[in-house]
Amino acid sequence: MRGVDDVLVRLPQAVATVVLRPAVGAVRLGGRAVEGATLATVDVVLGSRAATEVVDRVLDSALVRHALSRALAGPLVEEVSREVVRHRVLERTTETVLSGPAMDAIVERVLAEGVVERAVARVLEGPELERVAGAAIDSPAMERLVARAIDSRLVDETVARLLENEDLWVLVEEIAQSPAVTDAITQQSMGFADQVADGMRARSRSADAWLERAARRALRRPPAPLPPEAPDR
Amino acid sequence: MPARARIVPERAREVATRVHGKAMPGTETPAYQGLVTRTIAFAVDAAVINLVALAVGVAVGLALSILDLPSGVETALYAVGGVVYFLWTVGYFVTCWSANGETPGNRLLHIRVCDADDGTPLSPWRSFLRLVFLTLAALPLFAGFLPILFDDRRRGLHDMLAGTVVVGADPAEPPRAKSRSPSAAEA
């Protein structure tokens, strides 16, 4: 009994299905046709000169600038930035660029064109390097670094090793016996002797003048004419 | 021949001084040197002369000490030594004064002896005469040097007699050479 009931229940459904299937197919077919026609219409519209003109006018209008200004002033920028960071867009982009053949080509091109050499020459000749070096040398950090280096054991050890080196003493001996050094020492000695002699000359000339003044005063004679400057060095 | 410094008018000298910043070469008034400076220079020369003589005397004496010489020879050697000392002293001054007017002492003090008229170095004969006059000036208790204190050109008796003056010397500048007479140049 139960099987008969099932048949009685399913039979209308089966009949309905069979009867309605062509209609459903027709409806689907019609939908596809409408969709295709719509897309074709859109393509025609987008490819038309009018659409291009519309886009140009919209982009040239104040509306776009206003919208852009509002968007940049609003929270959109921060939101976009957060999304960019959240989805690691920059990392992925960089990785893609670096691992791709484009980067190799760019590097090859840069090296082949001598860009590196020009950049190095520009840096060396420009004032920037001096500025940076000057700032680095004058900085307190550099002073601290030098002070630490001097206070470190490294310097003591370096000096000790240098002093143990026989070549150093050979070098010192060579320098000490070099004509430049001996000349400098001789000149310094001569300079000192000259200073002493200059002092003696000045004092003797003062004594000359004093003695003559005294002698002329004693004999009531007029003072001697002023002598010209002595031609001392 | 009168000194060039006397020939050039005072006005020309002033103009030269203004234009060149210093007086024309050869026209500037020399810096005559006084008694103290000259005495120091002479003392240095005396020290040089005596040190050399002492060194030579010691060397000769040591060399002779190993020889047993008769007393007559020793006396003769002393006499020879005295003559050599005298010649050395005379030669020292005559050579230096006639060369460029500068003895070592003069050079130290930057002074030189020169002809009073043209500023050139002395001839050997005049140098010798000056040395003789200098000795004479020293004999009356150095009174011959007193005119240095009063004379406008700071000349002592020996300077006046020998026609010389003592002036400042620029060490970087060589002494003026004695000008030749036209006849001498032609010869």
Interface residues (C-beta under 8 A of the other chain):
Chain A: A197 M200 R201 S204 R205 A207 D208 A209 L211 E212 A215 R216 L219 R221 A224 P225 P227 P228 E229 A230 P231 D232 R233
Chain B: E28 T29 P30 A31 Y32 Q33 G34 L35 V36 T37 I40 L108 L109 H110 L146 L149 F150 D152 G168 A169 D170 P171 A172 E173
